[in-house]
Amino acid sequence: MNIETALKEAMAIDGAIGAALVDYGSGMSLGTIGGGRSLDLDVAAAGNTEVIRAKLRTIASLALDDTIEDILITLNNQYHIIRLLSAPGGQLFLYLVLDRERANLALARHHLKRIEKDLSI
């Protein structure tokens, strides 16, 4: 599936507020959907790029032989899921913001994993 279809699939997840596909090498969004005045996805993409970089530095400092699957940020009203993609040579992540009252976190993570599997960049 292409980027546009992947983002539409992400928005079909119960409770979805916004989604983005982001290059964490540059911090730039390759595509966004949803969001709005209360959620600037481009600003969020750049900020979450720093979260990923910090975690990767920490993993390297600890000499862990492991990789990040996803990062969950829990707010009072929202879940923010950052799912790193295993694309060869890519530094990409799917970013999904969910309304905490309407979302099922386990199902959302499952759907993102399926979207990752079907995504062609």
N, C-alpha and C positions, 0 to 999 in steps of 0.2 A: 504494500500500500504506500501511497505517496504521503508527503508531509501534511497536506490539507486534509486528506482522509483520516490520517492518524489523529490529528487535532480534533476533528469532528467526532471521532470515536471516543476520544478522551472526554469531550463535553457531554457525551451521552451517558457517562457514568453518573449515577445518582448523587446529587448534591454538588456537581461540578459548577464552579464559578468562573474559572478561567484556566487556560492551558497554554503552554508554549514549548517549542523545541528550541533548545539553546546550545550554542557552541561555547563551552566553558574555556576554550583557549583564548577567545576574543571577548567573551561576555555578550555577544550579539545574538539576538533572537533570529532564528531562521523562519519562524512562523509563530503567530499567536492567534488565539480565539477567546472571546469572552472578555472578562475583566470589566473595565469601565472606570468611572471617575474614582471609585473607592479602591481600585486595584489596577495600578499601572504595571502591566506585565513586562514592559521593557525595563523599567526600574527594578522590578523584582528579579528579572533574569540576570541583570548585572550584579545585584546584591547576592543572589544565590550562587553565582559564579565564585564569589569570594568565599562563601561557605565551603564549597567543594574544594577549592584550592587549599584552604586551611586544613581541612580534614585529610587531604592527600599528603600534605606536609607532615601532619601528625603521624600518619601511618608510616611514612618514610622514616621519621625520627625514631619511632619505636621499632623499626626494622621488622614490621609485620609482613608476613608473606600472605597478603590477603588483598581483596579488592572491595570497593563499595558497591553494594547492590542498590540501596536507596537510602535516603535521608528523610526523616520525618520531623517536621516542626509542628508542634501542637500549640495553637493559640486558644484563647477562650472561646472563640466562635468559629474557628477555621482549622482545617488540617492543610499543611503544605507538604506535598510529596515531591521529592527530587529523585528521579530515577535515572541513574547513569546508564547509558546505552553501551552495549558491547560491540559497537560498529568497528570494524577493522580500521585502524589509523585515525579514528574519529575521537573527538573530545566533545561528545554530545550528551545532553540530558533532557529528559521529558520532565516538565514542571507542571504539576496539577494542584489547583487550589480548590478545596471542598468546603462547603457549608457543613459544619460539624453536626448540626442537628439533623440533617437530611442524608448524610453520607454513611456508608458502611466501609470503614477503613480497610478491612481485610479484602472485601470484594474489589475495592478501588485498586489496591495493590495488585491483585490478580489480573484485573483488566489492563493495567499499565504493562504488566509483564507480557500479556498476549499482544498488545499493540506493538511493543518493542520487537517481538518475534516476527511480526508481519510487516514491519516498516522497512522500506527500501529507500536508501538515500543516494 
